[in-house]
Amino acid sequence: MISEVDGRLIKLTNLDKAMWKDPLVTKGDLIHYYYKVAPLLIPHLKDRPLTVTRYPDGIDGAHFYQKQCPAYAPRWVRTYASPGKDKVVDYILANDRATLVWLANQGAIELHPWLSKIESPDYPDLVVVDLDPDPPAGWPQVVEVAKLVKGLLDEMGLASFPKTSGATGMHVYIPVAPRYPYQVTSRFVGFLGKLIAAHHPQLATNERLIRKRRGRVYIDHLQNLPGKTIVAPYSLRPRSLPTISMPFPWEDLEHIDPKDFSIDSPVPERDPLQDMLGMDQRIDGFMPLFKED
């Protein structure tokens, strides 16, 4: 089947293939989801090198991570050449709806953009606090730690924006001016985590070893290091249910259940993350607190 998307011709294949079996979600459904959510999603992908997780035979089949744009990609798929350890990697830039549809047809379920853009690849304009509960801790504990994160950032005069991870945790974005290296933004989140864990040791931890987390919420700063990524807002997750990583306003924090956000959820009329786009907050004043951390 040949489909035209914004003037680009795309060959769509195996639209009835089951990507999830229970409930049944076909590849056609996957493509349709990314088509309809594109206006909200693309601003968070634009000019950010992209890694995708592909499941050609659905979530029960083999999968792989793809950084390099395949040679058979349409000529109109934009790429960014980034020097890797052994070779240059040509990352896909999902700057338009047609590229999203083409990726979905390739079985790309999960989208992982960089925290920096191609104009300043070594200087992220997003910082993320990754909250990951260690069982038996769960969503209620994540909510409590998120309140602490927001409270601390509010005291620092920094705006923050939450989204569900699409799994069991939460991601809190802090938009910054692209002037700090990844190592600095990572240490900044590490500083926040240590501060919260020190004052709430029964609830939160910054312990990297899983066996030492002991049922607490892990405040992960390592996702801010070079080469690391966080799943994009509105991206599907390859879990037993077709959940998505959904942004939400802080005022809804205590009223949401991340399991409620799935491929069938209504697309928001307004992106709760819209206000963070282009926001260039600065953390210079806090750097003496963590520069040696």
C-alpha positions in Angstrom: 0.0 0.0 0.0 1.4 3.4 -1.0 0.4 6.3 1.2 1.0 10.0 0.8 2.0 11.8 4.0 2.6 15.5 3.7 3.6 15.1 0.1 5.9 12.1 0.7 5.1 8.7 -0.7 5.6 5.8 1.8 5.1 2.1 1.1 3.2 0.7 4.1 3.4 -3.0 4.6 1.9 -5.8 6.8 -0.7 -3.4 8.3 -2.5 -6.3 10.0 0.5 -7.7 11.8 0.0 -7.9 15.5 2.4 -5.7 17.4 0.5 -6.4 20.7 -1.6 -9.5 20.9 -3.8 -8.8 24.0 -5.2 -6.3 23.5 -4.7 -6.6 19.7 -2.8 -3.7 18.3 -1.7 -4.0 14.7 1.1 -2.3 12.8 -1.6 -0.2 11.2 -2.7 1.0 14.6 0.9 1.8 15.5 1.3 3.9 12.3 -2.0 5.6 12.9 -1.0 6.5 16.5 2.2 8.2 15.4 0.4 9.9 12.6 -2.2 11.5 14.8 0.2 12.4 17.7 2.8 13.9 15.3 1.8 17.6 15.9 2.5 17.2 19.6 5.4 14.9 19.3 7.5 16.5 16.6 8.5 19.6 18.6 10.1 17.3 21.1 12.0 15.4 18.4 13.0 18.2 16.0 16.7 18.5 15.4 17.5 15.9 18.1 19.4 12.7 17.0 17.1 9.8 17.5 17.6 6.2 18.6 14.6 3.9 18.1 13.7 0.5 19.4 12.4 -1.7 16.6 10.1 -4.7 17.0 9.6 -6.0 13.4 7.5 -8.9 14.7 5.7 -7.2 17.6 6.7 -7.0 21.3 6.9 -10.8 21.7 9.5 -11.1 18.9 13.1 -10.1 18.6 14.0 -6.4 18.9 17.0 -4.2 18.5 18.1 -0.6 19.0 18.8 1.4 15.9 21.0 4.5 15.8 22.3 4.3 12.3 19.9 5.3 9.6 19.6 2.3 7.2 20.8 2.7 3.7 17.4 1.9 2.3 15.8 4.9 4.0 14.0 7.4 1.7 16.2 10.2 0.5 14.0 12.8 2.3 14.7 11.3 5.8 17.1 13.8 7.3 20.1 12.6 9.3 22.8 14.0 11.5 26.4 12.6 11.3 27.8 12.2 14.8 31.3 10.8 15.4 31.1 7.6 17.4 33.8 5.5 19.1 34.7 3.6 16.0 32.8 5.3 13.2 30.5 8.1 12.3 26.8 7.4 13.1 24.1 8.9 10.9 21.2 9.5 13.3 17.7 10.0 12.0 16.1 13.3 12.6 12.3 12.8 13.0 11.5 16.4 12.0 8.3 15.7 10.2 5.2 13.5 10.2 6.3 11.5 7.1 9.5 10.4 8.9 7.5 9.3 11.9 5.1 7.2 9.7 8.1 5.6 7.9 9.7 4.7 11.3 6.4 3.2 12.5 6.2 1.1 9.4 9.7 -0.2 10.3 8.3 -1.4 13.6 9.8 1.4 15.6 7.8 1.4 18.8 10.0 3.4 21.1 11.6 6.8 20.4 14.6 8.0 22.3 15.8 11.5 21.3 19.0 13.2 22.6 18.7 15.8 25.3 20.6 18.2 23.1 20.0 19.5 19.5 22.3 19.2 16.5 23.3 22.9 16.7 24.9 22.3 20.1 25.3 18.5 20.4 27.5 18.6 23.5 25.3 21.0 25.4 21.8 19.8 26.3 18.9 22.1 26.5 17.0 19.6 28.6 17.9 18.1 32.0 15.8 15.2 33.3 15.2 13.8 36.7 14.4 10.1 36.3 12.3 8.6 39.1 12.4 4.8 39.1 10.7 2.9 41.9 12.3 -0.2 43.3 9.5 -2.7 44.4 7.6 -2.7 46.6 7.7 1.0 46.1 5.4 2.0 43.2 3.6 4.9 41.7 2.4 6.4 45.1 6.0 6.7 46.2 7.0 8.1 42.9 4.4 10.8 43.4 5.8 11.7 46.8 9.3 12.0 45.5 8.1 14.1 42.5 6.6 16.5 45.0 9.9 16.8 46.7 11.7 17.4 43.4 9.2 20.1 42.3 9.4 21.8 45.7 13.2 21.9 45.6 13.2 23.2 42.0 10.6 25.8 42.9 12.8 27.0 45.7 15.7 27.3 43.2 13.4 29.3 40.8 13.5 26.6 38.1 10.4 25.6 36.2 9.9 21.9 35.7 7.6 19.7 33.6 6.6 16.1 34.4 5.6 13.1 32.3 4.9 9.5 33.1 7.7 7.2 31.9 5.2 4.9 30.3 6.3 2.2 32.7 6.4 2.5 36.5 8.3 5.8 36.9 8.3 9.5 36.1 10.5 11.9 34.2 10.8 15.5 35.3 12.2 17.9 32.7 14.2 21.0 33.5 14.7 23.1 30.4 18.1 25.0 30.4 20.1 27.2 28.2 22.4 25.0 26.0 25.6 26.2 27.6 26.3 23.4 30.1 28.1 20.2 29.1 26.4 16.9 29.8 28.7 16.2 32.7 27.5 19.4 34.4 23.8 18.7 34.0 24.3 15.2 35.2 26.1 16.4 38.3 23.3 18.9 38.9 20.7 16.1 39.0 23.0 14.1 41.1 23.1 17.0 43.6 19.3 17.2 43.6 19.1 13.4 44.3 21.6 13.5 47.1 19.9 16.3 48.8 16.4 14.7 48.6 17.8 11.3 49.6 19.6 12.7 52.6 16.5 14.3 54.0 14.1 11.5 53.0 16.2 8.3 53.3 13.3 6.0 53.8 11.6 7.2 50.6 14.3 8.1 48.1 17.8 7.0 47.2 20.5 7.8 44.7 22.1 4.4 45.2 23.2 3.0 41.8 23.3 -0.7 43.0 19.8 -2.1 42.7 20.2 -4.4 45.7 20.9 -1.4 47.9 17.8 0.6 46.9 15.6 -1.5 49.2 12.1 -0.5 48.1 12.8 3.1 47.6 12.5 5.5 44.6 15.8 5.8 42.7 16.6 9.4 41.6 18.7 8.6 38.5 21.1 11.3 37.3 23.1 9.1 34.9 20.5 9.4 32.1 22.0 12.9 31.6 25.4 11.6 30.6 26.6 11.8 27.0 25.1 9.0 24.9 22.2 8.4 27.3 18.6 9.2 26.3 15.1 9.3 27.8 12.0 8.1 26.0 10.3 10.9 24.2 7.0 12.4 25.3 4.1 10.6 23.7 6.3 7.6 22.7 4.8 4.2 23.0 6.5 1.7 25.3 7.0 -2.0 24.4 5.4 -3.4 27.5 2.6 -5.9 28.0 0.1 -3.1 27.5 0.6 -0.4 24.8 1.3 2.4 27.3 2.7 5.8 26.4 5.0 8.3 28.1 2.4 11.0 28.8 3.1 14.6 29.8 0.7 16.1 32.4 0.4 19.4 34.3 1.7 19.4 37.9 -1.8 20.1 39.2 -2.8 16.6 38.0 0.0 14.8 39.8 -2.2 13.2 42.5 -5.0 12.3 40.2 -3.4 10.2 37.5 -2.6 6.6 37.0 0.2 5.9 34.4 -1.6 2.8 33.3 -4.5 4.9 32.0 -2.3 6.4 29.2 -2.2 4.1 26.2 -2.4 4.0 22.4 -6.2 4.5 22.7 -6.0 7.6 24.9 -7.3 10.8 23.4 -4.6 13.1 22.1 -4.4 16.2 24.3 -5.6 19.4 22.7 -2.7 21.3 24.2 0.8 19.9 25.0 1.4 20.2 28.7 5.1 20.6 27.8 4.6 23.4 25.3 5.8 26.1 27.7 9.1 24.4 28.2 10.1 24.6 24.5 12.8 27.1 24.1 12.9 28.0 27.8 16.6 28.8 28.6 16.9 28.6 32.3 20.3 28.9 33.9 21.9 27.0 36.7 25.2 28.9 37.1 24.3 30.1 40.6 24.1 26.5 41.8 27.3 25.2 40.2 29.5 25.9 43.3 27.3 23.4 45.2 28.0 20.5 42.9 31.0 21.3 40.7 33.3 19.0 42.7 30.6 16.3 43.1 
